[in-house]
């Protein structure tokens, strides 16, 4: 009797359905027992999603693939912890924004605040090579004049490039630069920078916002958290909650209006 063998697409679909079913079973067991081994199985089962996002991001960044995957796994774990098994949505669909968001946050944190022109980056690499070769042959560091002659640039251009390289490194405004009357004195306290003050106020506003969210209806609060705290698009939030984009938009307008009222009352 001949065996019934499906087409490749049918086989792939069957394998996907099996994975979804197994993932759902693990999720329910994990919710009931809290067994970390079950969560680890879910992570391993969805590593393809993490690998796919890491490969996609590696095309436009210089970070090692292993680092991107490790960060993506953290996003996947966060998604597993927040996933609601009663929604009927695939874990992979829910986890994708978390994995992508974790990698993007990491890349933003890793990228320099000041982007240098490519010619200065290439000059930095050439200068490092020249200095290394000079040490080997001459037994000392080259002078600025010797280095600029070897690099074929002027002294002012070399000084400008050095200044740019130094300014790539960020300095914390909380760094202690001395003391005043026995109290540590930070760099930020010595600078009349309205943006630093604005950052402090933004942190305070976020705390007030989180405290006000508890006064909203559960669905409205959930939508606002997805969109503003977890960077879901309105469509992604709608798909996960199984509602229309119009419903999400309506809850957002309603929630933002109520938050304005609550925050205004707190200010008064």
N, C-alpha and C positions, 0 to 999 in steps of 0.2 A: 504494500500500500504506500503510495507516494506521500512524502511529508509535505505539509503545507508551509511554504516559506514565503513570508511577506516581502514586499519591496523594501529597499533601504529606508525610504521615508516612513513607511509603516513601522519598521523596526526601531527607528530613532524616536518616533512618537511614543511607542510602547515603553522604551527605556526611560523617556522623560516622565511619562505618567508613573512609572514604578518609582523613580526618584522622588517625585512630588509626594506620592503616597508614603514612602519610607520617611521622608523629611517631616511630614505631618505627624506620623506616629512618634518620631523622636521628639518633636516639639511638645506634643502632649505629655509624653513621659517626663521630659525635662521640666515642664511647668509643674508637674505633680510631685517630682522627687528632688529637683534641683541638682541632679547628678551632673557634675561637670563633664564626665565622660560622654554623656549624650550631646552636650553642647559641642564638644570637640568633634564628634561624628558629623554634626551639622556643618561645622566649619570645613572639614575635609570634603564633604559632599558638595560644597558650593565654592571650592577653590577655583573652579573653572571661571566663575564670574569675576573673582578677584584678579586672576591672571589676565583675563581679557581686558579689564580696565587698566591694569598696570602696563600691559603692552601698548595700549592706546595712548596712555600719557607719556610713555617713554619716548615716543616719536618726537615730542616737542620739548623735552627737558633732558638734563644731563644726569639725573639721579639714577643710581643703580636699580635694576629691576627688582632685586631682592628687597631693597628698602621700600620701594613702592608697594610691593606685595605685603610686607609686614604691616604697613600703615593701612592698607586695604582690609586686612584681616581684622584690625581693630574696629573698622567701620562695620564689617560683617557681624562681629560679636555684638556691637551696639544694636544692630538691626534685629538680631536673634533675641536679645533681651527685651526689645520693645514690640516684637511681633505678636499680633493677636490671632490666635489659631481659629477664632470664631468668625473672622472676616471672610474666609474663603478665598483669599488672595494668595498666589504663589509666593513663597519666601523669597525667591530670586527677584521677583518684581519689586517687592517691598525693600529688599536689601540694596538694590542697585544705587539709589540716591545716597544711601549711607556710605557705601564703598567709594563711590565717585567723590562725594563730599569730603571724606577723610583724606583721600589722596590730594585733592585740590587744596585743602587747608594746609597740608604738609608742604606742598610745593610753594604756596604763597609765603609760608614761614621761612622756607629755605632760600627763596630768591632774595638777592640783595636789594636794599632800598634804593640804591643808586645804580642804574644800568650804564655801564661805561661803553663808549664806542668800541667797535670791534678792533680798530687799529690800535687802541690803547691796550686791549687785552692781549693782542698779538705782540705788542711791544714789551709787555710785562714778561711774556714767555721767552722772548728773545734775550731780554736783559738778564733773566735768570740763567740762561745757558751761557751767555758771555761771561758773567761773573764767575760761574763755576769753572769754565775753561781757564779764565785768568788766574784763579787761585791755584790751579794745577800747574800752570806754566810759569807763573811769576811768584807764587808763594805769598801773595797778598791780594787785598781788595783793589780793584781799579779805582782811580779817581773819577770824579764826575766828568772831567774833560776827556779822559781816556775812554770812558764808557760811551759817552755821546759820540765820539769820533768813530768808535767801532760800530755803533748802531746806526750812524749816518743821520743823526738828528741834531738840532740845536740845543743848547743848554736850557733856554727858557721852556722849550717843548718838553724836555726831560723833567724839569721841575714841576710843570703843570701836570704831567702824567703821575708823578710821585704823589702830588697833593690829592689827585683823584683816587688813587689806590688807597691812600690813608683814610679818605672820607667814606670809603665803602663800608668800613666797620662801624656798627652802631654803638652808641654809648647810652647807657640807661640814665634817665633823669633822676632815678633813685640812688645813683651811685654816690657814696659818701666822699666829699671832697674836703672835709675838715670838721671842725666843731665850733659851736657858739654857745658860750656859757654852760659848757659841759654837756651840751646836746648835739648829737650828730647832725651835720648840715649836708643836705643833698644838693646835687647839681640843679634839680628842678626848682628848689627854693631860691636859688640865686638868679634865675632867669625869669623875666617878665614875659612869659610866653602864653598868650591866650589859648593856643591849641592844646598845651599841656593841661591847662585848667579845664578846657572843654572835654579832654579825655577823662579827667576825674569825674566831671559831671555826668558823662555818658555812662560810666560804671555805676554811679549812684542811680541814674535814671533806669538802668537795666534792673537793678534790685527792686526799685519801686514798681516797675512794670511786672516783674515776676510775682510780687506780692499782690498786685491788683488782679492778675489773671485768675486767681482762685475764686474771685467773686463773679466770674462769668459762667454761663451755662456750659455744661461739660462738652457738648459738640462744638460750640463756638471756641472754647478754650483749646480744644484738641486741634482744630483747624489752624488757629493762630500759631500754636507751637510748631506744627508741621511746617508751615510756610516760612515763619520768621526765625525760628530757632534751629530747625533741621534742614532748611533750604530746599523743601519740596516745592515744585511748581504747583500752581493751582490744579492743573490736570492730574499730577501725580497724587496729590492729596485726595482729589475726587475719586480717582480709580481705587485707591486703597480703602476709602470709606464707603465706596459703592454709592456715591451720590453724583449729581451733575456738577459741572463746573460752575453753573449759575448758582447752585446752592452754596458751594464753597465761597463764591464771590459775595453772596448775600450775607453769609455768616461773618465774613471778614469785615464788611462795612459796618454791620451791626456791632461786632466786637470792638472795632477800633473806635467807634463813636462812644461806646460805653467806657472804654479805657480812658478816653479823653476826659470824660466826666469824672471818673474816679481819681485820676491824677490831678485834675483841677481842684477837687475837694481836698486832696492831701496837701496841695500847695497852699490852699487857704487856711 
